[in-house]
Amino acid sequence: MKKEYTVSGMTCTGCQSHVQQALQDLAGVQHVTVDLANKKAAIEMEDEVPFQELQAALQDSKYKIHEGEYKEELAPLPAIRKKKDNKKGTFYCPMHCEGEKTYDQAGDCPVCGMDLVEEASNSTAKDTQYTCPMHPEVIKDEPGSCPKCGMDLVPKDVDESAEDKTYHKLLKKFWISCVFTIPIFLIAMSDMIPNNPVLDLLPMKVWNWIQFGLSLPVVFYATWMFFERAYRSIVTWHLNMFTLVGIGSGVAWFFSLVGLLIPDVFPAQFKTESGAVHMYFEAATVILTLVLLGQLLEARAHSKTNSAVKELLKLAPNKAIIIKDGEEREIAIDEIQVGDMLRVKPGDKIPVDGVITEGKSTIDESMISGEPIPVDKAVDDKVSSGTINGKESFVMKAEKVGSDTLLSQIIDMVNSASRSKAPIQQLADKISSYFVPVVIGISVLTFIAWMIFGPEPRLVYAFVNAIAVLIIACPCALGLATPMSVMVGVGKGAELGVLIKNAEALQKMNQIDTLIIDKTGTVTEGKPSVEQVFGSESFSDKEIIQIVASVNQQSEHPLAEATVRYAKDQGVKTAAIDGFESVTGMGVKATLDGKKVWVGNDKLMETEAIDCPEALLAKATEQQAKGKTVPFVAVDGLLVGFVVIADAIKSTSKQAIADLQALGMEVIMMTGDNQHTAKAVADELHLDGYHADCLPQDKQDKVKELQAAGKIVAMAGDGINDAPALALADIGIAMGTGTDVAIQSAAITLVKGDLHGIVKAKHLSQAVMSNIKQNLFFALGYNTLGVPIAAGVLYPVFGVLLSPMIAAVAMSFSSVSVIGNALRLRTKRVGK
């Protein structure tokens, strides 16, 4: 049996793992799934486990389990260090410690201490004003020259992004830290110079006090945030990189302070020939400065990981030309309303989504579809926000504005997917949860081992190597391994016109071995047109098209629209109907002039027991064998004619299917069209299989059947009838040219609506998964080698020891190397 409970007190994936493990350990529990986002725990049990036992399993923790619904009162998060600028926006942790949780202010992650990263916003950009650097009272709406002195005007009040502010703030602290750390380092290293000329100026005890004074700005200003983060990590027991850095450098600095104030408490091993205790101010400050350098480099690298979104944001224009009462005037983009008529001039960016009502042009859609060839557009063709007009002017009608535009939806989807977690990250999360306690344990064992087995001065060796172990370990690199690759990969997909809803879809796409595709709008152009009309002896061709168009005028199906459009072009007037009813997957029926009328496929004719003359059926079958779609027309229970509709196969479909098959995917077509048409299309495309006369339930059942056989199934479609199968498939792939319902049900959307986008998605998934594995190898390999070397395992054989300062260099660059490897995805060639 399976029961669902509500769990309160969970804030991050660590909480999720703890609750899941505690409940899983109970006798009688077979499997537990904990949903962090919805605060739910689904428990599969042999027999029902008493609720009191479930409560007892969590009684020693902050988590509580509840029967039924429970509205949790959210406790305040641990204090987040607020930036002085109080920058408003959307911020998230780059390590995704709390899943997709975001904050509205800059600061530190309350779990891992990392600087929160600002999400690129798709809000409308403000109009930029320009001013003169010599005469600030001069303000213009456009660039130019100052009317007073002739100087070029410069942008006024340029808003700096939060990540740039973080970078510049860290840069300032880094230079301050360097200014005070370098003298400390030179004083400490003077012992290596023969006869130490520094001692001729002042005795070492005085120099020690100077080192102490110089270390104060480094410890208590430039790098004090590391100690704040370390303290918070211990209090909340979310141990992380800053726990290790804080303990290691803090112990070294405090040791030196005690040695400076009360040197007599230390044994002779820690003292120099002059009787002064050996100071580690230089080790503490150099370590902290190098960690600060690592944070600085990370801040710079982070700004590149979401560069794809920033490039998309640049596409959004600030202004548009509206046509009202026969006059054209310029307005701000956020003033546009649905239905407004807009003029788009040559070279302008299209302001919102809409349809061309007058004129024609070629549109560069490469920035949102990934296809470099401009597309010809004419009256009734749709255009998208952010795409660039060619050399002709046209008038368009606004259909979607603000956050409803395709560009805004792409940006939102990319941002959301970038914050999601891939299943492979569970491995890194599990390792990270044990990482810091294990490293601290190794540090303690290192100290003990050197105390017992080390050469003299044993205490000094033990102290230095224990600190080196703490400093070199870097759980941060492990935590960043997956999210950095996901963020860059999702952005790369957006550039290619492949929109990925979440990281799980990006990972699972790599495992897909079976693809189910629809026909209309997926394999074909989705722009059907009527070729011929066949009527019986009692109904003329004109009467047949009038019946079809009259019934279909209330239907939104592409085939119905094609018949209505054909009737209009032929000058045939439609008539009023009653009792319109759509029969899913079959067709429509209604009453026309008191007669019962059916328009649909052969399955509808069979279901409604329509009398079908052999002669008409033979003609229809002949057209179906050519790959044409044939809707039948019946009046009062008798088949009286049919319409021949052609929907050309996309020029890219055949090659795309061949490429998918070469990647090891079995491609199966499922269509509501008849057997003859489906076979003709399948033969032309060399598909691995096909199924005709499919209802939406048939597609869903086929997905279940394949999944039960162990297949990893992707479903590609574009219609409302595809939505159930898209949602059930392991990966649902929607054509961006299709319906909103299909797109909402899918995990991947292809902006161009081209099967070749699936090839790109497959290649992208392979590249991202390979990149993640490389990052995990770097992070795990680095720590696996670095910690033992820092502990001194090479000393007995090679006499090699790792200075804490060298360990700090290695640690600082480990995270940067992971981010740098992830950034390689930006330049990787994906697909053909």
ChimeraX attribute file (.defattr): number of C-alpha atoms within 10 A of each C-alpha:
attribute: neighborCount
match mode: 1-to-1
recipient: residues
	/A:1	10
	/A:2	14
	/A:3	14
	/A:4	17
	/A:5	18
	/A:6	20
	/A:7	26
	/A:8	18
	/A:9	18
	/A:10	21
	/A:11	20
	/A:12	17
	/A:13	21
	/A:14	19
	/A:15	18
	/A:16	23
	/A:17	18
	/A:18	16
	/A:19	24
	/A:20	19
	/A:21	15
	/A:22	14
	/A:23	23
	/A:24	18
	/A:25	13
	/A:26	15
	/A:27	11
	/A:28	13
	/A:29	18
	/A:30	16
	/A:31	15
	/A:32	21
	/A:33	18
	/A:34	24
	/A:35	16
	/A:36	20
	/A:37	15
	/A:38	9
	/A:39	20
	/A:40	20
	/A:41	22
	/A:42	16
	/A:43	21
	/A:44	19
	/A:45	17
	/A:46	12
	/A:47	11
	/A:48	13
	/A:49	16
	/A:50	8
	/A:51	12
	/A:52	9
	/A:53	13
	/A:54	17
	/A:55	15
	/A:56	15
	/A:57	19
	/A:58	17
	/A:59	12
	/A:60	9
	/A:61	12
	/A:62	10
	/A:63	18
	/A:64	18
	/A:65	23
	/A:66	16
	/A:67	11
	/A:68	11
	/A:69	12
	/A:70	13
	/A:71	9
	/A:72	11
	/A:73	8
	/A:74	10
	/A:75	8
	/A:76	6
	/A:77	9
	/A:78	13
	/A:79	11
	/A:80	16
	/A:81	17
	/A:82	12
	/A:83	14
	/A:84	8
	/A:85	10
	/A:86	12
	/A:87	18
	/A:88	12
	/A:89	16
	/A:90	18
	/A:91	24
	/A:92	26
	/A:93	26
	/A:94	22
	/A:95	25
	/A:96	24
	/A:97	23
	/A:98	23
	/A:99	17
	/A:100	16
	/A:101	16
	/A:102	19
	/A:103	16
	/A:104	13
	/A:105	22
	/A:106	26
	/A:107	24
	/A:108	22
	/A:109	26
	/A:110	22
	/A:111	25
	/A:112	26
	/A:113	26
	/A:114	22
	/A:115	21
	/A:116	25
	/A:117	25
	/A:118	26
	/A:119	21
	/A:120	24
	/A:121	16
	/A:122	21
	/A:123	12
	/A:124	16
	/A:125	16
	/A:126	11
	/A:127	13
	/A:128	15
	/A:129	16
	/A:130	23
	/A:131	24
	/A:132	24
	/A:133	15
	/A:134	14
	/A:135	14
	/A:136	12
	/A:137	9
	/A:138	14
	/A:139	17
	/A:140	18
	/A:141	12
	/A:142	14
	/A:143	16
	/A:144	15
	/A:145	16
	/A:146	21
	/A:147	12
	/A:148	10
	/A:149	10
	/A:150	11
	/A:151	15
	/A:152	15
	/A:153	23
	/A:154	20
	/A:155	16
	/A:156	16
	/A:157	10
	/A:158	10
	/A:159	7
	/A:160	9
	/A:161	15
	/A:162	25
	/A:163	20
	/A:164	15
	/A:165	15
	/A:166	21
	/A:167	21
	/A:168	15
	/A:169	13
	/A:170	20
	/A:171	19
	/A:172	12
	/A:173	21
	/A:174	22
	/A:175	14
	/A:176	16
	/A:177	27
	/A:178	18
	/A:179	14
	/A:180	20
	/A:181	25
	/A:182	16
	/A:183	16
	/A:184	25
	/A:185	17
	/A:186	12
	/A:187	18
	/A:188	21
	/A:189	12
	/A:190	14
	/A:191	13
	/A:192	8
	/A:193	9
	/A:194	7
	/A:195	10
	/A:196	13
	/A:197	11
	/A:198	16
	/A:199	15
	/A:200	9
	/A:201	10
	/A:202	10
	/A:203	11
	/A:204	20
	/A:205	16
	/A:206	12
	/A:207	17
	/A:208	24
	/A:209	15
	/A:210	14
	/A:211	24
	/A:212	20
	/A:213	14
	/A:214	21
	/A:215	23
	/A:216	16
	/A:217	19
	/A:218	24
	/A:219	22
	/A:220	12
	/A:221	13
	/A:222	23
	/A:223	21
	/A:224	16
	/A:225	18
	/A:226	25
	/A:227	19
	/A:228	15
	/A:229	27
	/A:230	23
	/A:231	17
	/A:232	22
	/A:233	21
	/A:234	13
	/A:235	11
	/A:236	11
	/A:237	11
	/A:238	18
	/A:239	25
	/A:240	26
	/A:241	25
	/A:242	28
	/A:243	27
	/A:244	25
	/A:245	28
	/A:246	24
	/A:247	18
	/A:248	27
	/A:249	27
	/A:250	20
	/A:251	16
	/A:252	21
	/A:253	22
	/A:254	15
	/A:255	17
	/A:256	23
	/A:257	19
	/A:258	15
	/A:259	21
	/A:260	18
	/A:261	11
	/A:262	11
	/A:263	18
	/A:264	14
	/A:265	10
	/A:266	14
	/A:267	10
	/A:268	14
	/A:269	13
	/A:270	17
	/A:271	17
	/A:272	12
	/A:273	8
	/A:274	9
	/A:275	13
	/A:276	18
	/A:277	28
	/A:278	20
	/A:279	26
	/A:280	25
	/A:281	29
	/A:282	26
	/A:283	25
	/A:284	27
	/A:285	31
	/A:286	27
	/A:287	26
	/A:288	30
	/A:289	29
	/A:290	23
	/A:291	24
	/A:292	22
	/A:293	22
	/A:294	21
	/A:295	23
	/A:296	21
	/A:297	19
	/A:298	21
	/A:299	23
	/A:300	17
	/A:301	16
	/A:302	22
	/A:303	18
	/A:304	16
	/A:305	26
	/A:306	24
	/A:307	17
	/A:308	22
	/A:309	25
	/A:310	18
	/A:311	14
	/A:312	21
	/A:313	20
	/A:314	12
	/A:315	18
	/A:316	22
	/A:317	20
	/A:318	17
	/A:319	18
	/A:320	24
	/A:321	20
	/A:322	24
	/A:323	16
	/A:324	11
	/A:325	6
	/A:326	6
	/A:327	8
	/A:328	14
	/A:329	11
	/A:330	12
	/A:331	13
	/A:332	17
	/A:333	22
	/A:334	17
	/A:335	12
	/A:336	21
	/A:337	15
	/A:338	14
	/A:339	13
	/A:340	15
	/A:341	22
	/A:342	26
	/A:343	22
	/A:344	22
	/A:345	19
	/A:346	16
	/A:347	15
	/A:348	17
	/A:349	23
	/A:350	25
	/A:351	30
	/A:352	33
	/A:353	23
	/A:354	25
	/A:355	21
	/A:356	23
	/A:357	17
	/A:358	14
	/A:359	14
	/A:360	20
	/A:361	20
	/A:362	18
	/A:363	23
	/A:364	21
	/A:365	22
	/A:366	18
	/A:367	19
	/A:368	24
	/A:369	23
	/A:370	19
	/A:371	15
	/A:372	11
	/A:373	11
	/A:374	15
	/A:375	14
	/A:376	12
	/A:377	18
	/A:378	16
	/A:379	15
	/A:380	15
	/A:381	13
	/A:382	15
	/A:383	25
	/A:384	22
	/A:385	24
	/A:386	26
	/A:387	25
	/A:388	24
	/A:389	25
	/A:390	20
	/A:391	13
	/A:392	14
	/A:393	17
	/A:394	19
	/A:395	20
	/A:396	27
	/A:397	23
	/A:398	22
	/A:399	19
	/A:400	19
	/A:401	21
	/A:402	22
	/A:403	16
	/A:404	12
	/A:405	18
	/A:406	21
	/A:407	24
	/A:408	23
	/A:409	15
	/A:410	24
	/A:411	23
	/A:412	18
	/A:413	17
	/A:414	27
	/A:415	22
	/A:416	18
	/A:417	25
	/A:418	28
	/A:419	25
	/A:420	19
	/A:421	21
	/A:422	19
	/A:423	14
	/A:424	16
	/A:425	20
	/A:426	14
	/A:427	11
	/A:428	21
	/A:429	19
	/A:430	13
	/A:431	15
	/A:432	20
	/A:433	17
	/A:434	12
	/A:435	21
	/A:436	22
	/A:437	15
	/A:438	12
	/A:439	22
	/A:440	20
	/A:441	15
	/A:442	18
	/A:443	25
	/A:444	18
	/A:445	15
	/A:446	26
	/A:447	24
	/A:448	17
	/A:449	16
	/A:450	23
	/A:451	18
	/A:452	12
	/A:453	10
	/A:454	18
	/A:455	12
	/A:456	12
	/A:457	13
	/A:458	18
	/A:459	18
	/A:460	19
	/A:461	18
	/A:462	27
	/A:463	20
	/A:464	23
	/A:465	24
	/A:466	28
	/A:467	31
	/A:468	31
	/A:469	32
	/A:470	30
	/A:471	35
	/A:472	33
	/A:473	31
	/A:474	31
	/A:475	29
	/A:476	22
	/A:477	28
	/A:478	27
	/A:479	26
	/A:480	24
	/A:481	29
	/A:482	32
	/A:483	24
	/A:484	27
	/A:485	31
	/A:486	30
	/A:487	27
	/A:488	26
	/A:489	33
	/A:490	31
	/A:491	30
	/A:492	28
	/A:493	26
	/A:494	26
	/A:495	21
	/A:496	25
	/A:497	27
	/A:498	29
	/A:499	31
	/A:500	27
	/A:501	23
	/A:502	22
	/A:503	28
	/A:504	19
	/A:505	22
	/A:506	28
	/A:507	22
	/A:508	20
	/A:509	26
	/A:510	18
	/A:511	18
	/A:512	19
	/A:513	18
	/A:514	22
	/A:515	26
	/A:516	26
	/A:517	23
	/A:518	24
	/A:519	23
	/A:520	23
	/A:521	23
	/A:522	24
	/A:523	27
	/A:524	21
	/A:525	18
	/A:526	21
	/A:527	15
	/A:528	21
	/A:529	19
	/A:530	21
	/A:531	13
	/A:532	14
	/A:533	17
	/A:534	21
	/A:535	19
	/A:536	15
	/A:537	9
	/A:538	8
	/A:539	12
	/A:540	15
	/A:541	17
	/A:542	16
	/A:543	15
	/A:544	22
	/A:545	28
	/A:546	22
	/A:547	23
	/A:548	28
	/A:549	26
	/A:550	22
	/A:551	29
	/A:552	26
	/A:553	18
	/A:554	16
	/A:555	17
	/A:556	9
	/A:557	13
	/A:558	16
	/A:559	25
	/A:560	25
	/A:561	19
	/A:562	19
	/A:563	27
	/A:564	26
	/A:565	17
	/A:566	18
	/A:567	21
	/A:568	14
	/A:569	9
	/A:570	11
	/A:571	11
	/A:572	17
	/A:573	13
	/A:574	18
	/A:575	13
	/A:576	10
	/A:577	20
	/A:578	14
	/A:579	11
	/A:580	16
	/A:581	15
	/A:582	16
	/A:583	12
	/A:584	13
	/A:585	20
	/A:586	21
	/A:587	23
	/A:588	22
	/A:589	24
	/A:590	19
	/A:591	18
	/A:592	18
	/A:593	10
	/A:594	10
	/A:595	13
	/A:596	16
	/A:597	23
	/A:598	28
	/A:599	29
	/A:600	24
	/A:601	22
	/A:602	22
	/A:603	18
	/A:604	21
	/A:605	22
	/A:606	11
	/A:607	9
	/A:608	12
	/A:609	11
	/A:610	18
	/A:611	15
	/A:612	18
	/A:613	13
	/A:614	9
	/A:615	9
	/A:616	17
	/A:617	16
	/A:618	11
	/A:619	12
	/A:620	22
	/A:621	16
	/A:622	13
	/A:623	20
	/A:624	22
	/A:625	17
	/A:626	15
	/A:627	25
	/A:628	27
	/A:629	25
	/A:630	25
	/A:631	25
	/A:632	26
	/A:633	27
	/A:634	24
	/A:635	19
	/A:636	14
	/A:637	17
	/A:638	17
	/A:639	22
	/A:640	22
	/A:641	29
	/A:642	27
	/A:643	26
	/A:644	19
	/A:645	22
	/A:646	22
	/A:647	21
	/A:648	17
	/A:649	21
	/A:650	15
	/A:651	12
	/A:652	13
	/A:653	18
	/A:654	17
	/A:655	13
	/A:656	21
	/A:657	25
	/A:658	16
	/A:659	17
	/A:660	21
	/A:661	19
	/A:662	10
	/A:663	14
	/A:664	11
	/A:665	20
	/A:666	18
	/A:667	21
	/A:668	19
	/A:669	24
	/A:670	23
	/A:671	25
	/A:672	23
	/A:673	28
	/A:674	23
	/A:675	19
	/A:676	20
	/A:677	21
	/A:678	25
	/A:679	22
	/A:680	15
	/A:681	21
	/A:682	19
	/A:683	13
	/A:684	11
	/A:685	17
	/A:686	13
	/A:687	18
	/A:688	16
	/A:689	14
	/A:690	19
	/A:691	20
	/A:692	17
	/A:693	17
	/A:694	19
	/A:695	19
	/A:696	18
	/A:697	15
	/A:698	18
	/A:699	28
	/A:700	20
	/A:701	15
	/A:702	17
	/A:703	25
	/A:704	16
	/A:705	12
	/A:706	14
	/A:707	16
	/A:708	10
	/A:709	9
	/A:710	9
	/A:711	17
	/A:712	21
	/A:713	26
	/A:714	29
	/A:715	29
	/A:716	31
	/A:717	31
	/A:718	29
	/A:719	23
	/A:720	17
	/A:721	19
	/A:722	28
	/A:723	26
	/A:724	19
	/A:725	28
	/A:726	32
	/A:727	18
	/A:728	20
	/A:729	25
	/A:730	22
	/A:731	26
	/A:732	29
	/A:733	34
	/A:734	32
	/A:735	26
	/A:736	23
	/A:737	20
	/A:738	21
	/A:739	17
	/A:740	15
	/A:741	16
	/A:742	27
	/A:743	25
	/A:744	16
	/A:745	21
	/A:746	30
	/A:747	24
	/A:748	29
	/A:749	31
	/A:750	29
	/A:751	22
	/A:752	21
	/A:753	26
	/A:754	25
	/A:755	24
	/A:756	21
	/A:757	27
	/A:758	25
	/A:759	21
	/A:760	22
	/A:761	27
	/A:762	22
	/A:763	18
	/A:764	27
	/A:765	25
	/A:766	19
	/A:767	18
	/A:768	25
	/A:769	22
	/A:770	13
	/A:771	24
	/A:772	25
	/A:773	15
	/A:774	17
	/A:775	27
	/A:776	23
	/A:777	15
	/A:778	20
	/A:779	25
	/A:780	19
	/A:781	11
	/A:782	19
	/A:783	23
	/A:784	12
	/A:785	11
	/A:786	20
	/A:787	23
	/A:788	15
	/A:789	20
	/A:790	29
	/A:791	27
	/A:792	23
	/A:793	15
	/A:794	14
	/A:795	14
	/A:796	10
	/A:797	7
	/A:798	8
	/A:799	9
	/A:800	13
	/A:801	18
	/A:802	20
	/A:803	17
	/A:804	25
	/A:805	22
	/A:806	18
	/A:807	23
	/A:808	27
	/A:809	19
	/A:810	20
	/A:811	27
	/A:812	29
	/A:813	20
	/A:814	24
	/A:815	26
	/A:816	23
	/A:817	17
	/A:818	28
	/A:819	26
	/A:820	19
	/A:821	18
	/A:822	26
	/A:823	22
	/A:824	13
	/A:825	21
	/A:826	19
	/A:827	8
	/A:828	12
	/A:829	12
	/A:830	19
	/A:831	15
	/A:832	10
